[in-house]
């Protein structure tokens, strides 16, 4: 099992910045990727950004150039720097960790942190 604890959600004005952090604990030795997803009211959960253990990154088109994901493999943490925030970025942001054991993939989720972008 993997436990994920997020922090950093807040209320911010449009154009502002926030940094989300997620710390993984427990059985972390075979995590192959970590990332951030978000879910706005009435919408499905969507990928925001992900990073593999090798450092390869993937971003949603809507956040490219504004958000940056980073990972510290020694500390089992992943962060999301969010700049130029827009009202449409308002959502609950969830940290995700993906493990692979043989051919089996498992996903783990944090409890979520609220990001609200509003004036």
C-alpha positions in Angstrom: 0.0 0.0 0.0 1.0 3.6 -0.6 -0.2 6.6 1.4 -0.3 10.0 -0.3 -0.7 13.2 1.5 -1.2 16.4 -0.5 -0.8 20.0 0.6 -0.8 23.5 -0.9 -4.3 24.0 -2.1 -5.7 27.5 -1.5 -7.8 30.4 -2.8 -5.8 32.5 -5.3 -6.6 35.3 -7.6 -6.5 34.9 -11.4 -2.9 35.2 -12.6 -1.5 34.0 -9.3 0.6 31.0 -8.4 0.4 28.0 -6.2 2.6 25.1 -5.4 1.1 21.7 -4.6 3.1 19.0 -2.9 2.5 15.4 -2.3 4.5 13.0 -0.1 4.3 9.2 -0.6 4.9 6.7 2.2 4.5 3.0 2.7 5.4 0.6 0.0 7.0 3.1 -2.4 9.9 1.0 -3.8 8.1 0.1 -7.1 6.4 3.3 -7.9 7.0 4.0 -11.6 5.2 7.3 -12.0 3.5 10.0 -10.0 1.2 12.8 -11.1 -1.6 15.2 -10.4 -5.2 14.9 -11.5 -8.1 17.3 -10.9 -11.8 17.1 -10.8 -14.1 20.1 -11.1 -17.7 20.0 -10.0 -19.8 18.1 -12.5 -16.8 17.0 -14.5 -14.7 13.9 -14.7 -11.3 13.5 -13.1 -8.6 14.5 -15.6 -4.9 14.2 -15.8 -3.1 17.5 -15.2 0.6 16.4 -15.2 2.6 13.2 -14.6 6.2 12.3 -14.3 7.9 9.0 -14.5 10.7 7.7 -12.3 13.1 8.5 -15.2 11.9 12.1 -15.4 9.7 12.0 -18.5 6.7 14.4 -18.1 3.3 14.6 -19.6 0.9 17.6 -19.4 -2.6 18.3 -20.3 -2.8 20.8 -23.2 -4.7 23.2 -21.0 -1.8 23.6 -18.6 1.2 23.4 -20.9 3.5 26.4 -20.4 1.8 27.3 -17.1 2.3 24.3 -14.8 5.5 22.4 -14.0 5.7 19.0 -12.3 8.8 17.9 -10.5 9.7 14.9 -8.4 12.3 14.0 -5.8 12.8 10.3 -6.0 15.0 10.2 -2.8 12.2 11.8 -0.8 9.3 10.2 -2.7 7.6 13.6 -3.2 6.1 15.2 -6.2 5.3 18.9 -6.7 3.2 20.9 -9.1 4.1 24.5 -9.6 1.1 26.3 -11.0 1.5 29.8 -12.5 -0.8 32.1 -14.4 -3.8 30.4 -12.8 -7.2 30.8 -14.4 -10.7 30.4 -12.9 -11.1 27.2 -15.0 -8.2 25.7 -13.0 -10.5 25.6 -10.0 -10.9 22.0 -8.9 -9.9 19.4 -6.3 -6.4 18.3 -7.2 -5.5 14.7 -6.4 -2.0 13.2 -6.2 -1.6 9.9 -7.9 1.1 7.2 -7.7 1.3 4.3 -10.0 3.1 1.1 -9.1 4.1 -1.8 -11.3 4.7 -5.3 -10.0 5.3 -7.7 -12.9 2.5 -7.0 -15.3 0.2 -5.6 -12.7 -0.4 -1.9 -12.5 -1.9 -0.3 -9.3 -3.0 3.3 -8.8 -3.1 5.1 -5.4 -4.7 8.4 -4.6 -4.4 11.1 -2.1 -7.4 12.7 -0.4 -7.4 15.8 -2.6 -6.7 19.4 -2.0 -8.9 22.3 -3.1 -7.6 24.9 -5.5 -9.9 27.9 -6.1 -9.0 30.6 -8.6 -11.3 33.6 -8.1 -11.2 37.3 -7.6 
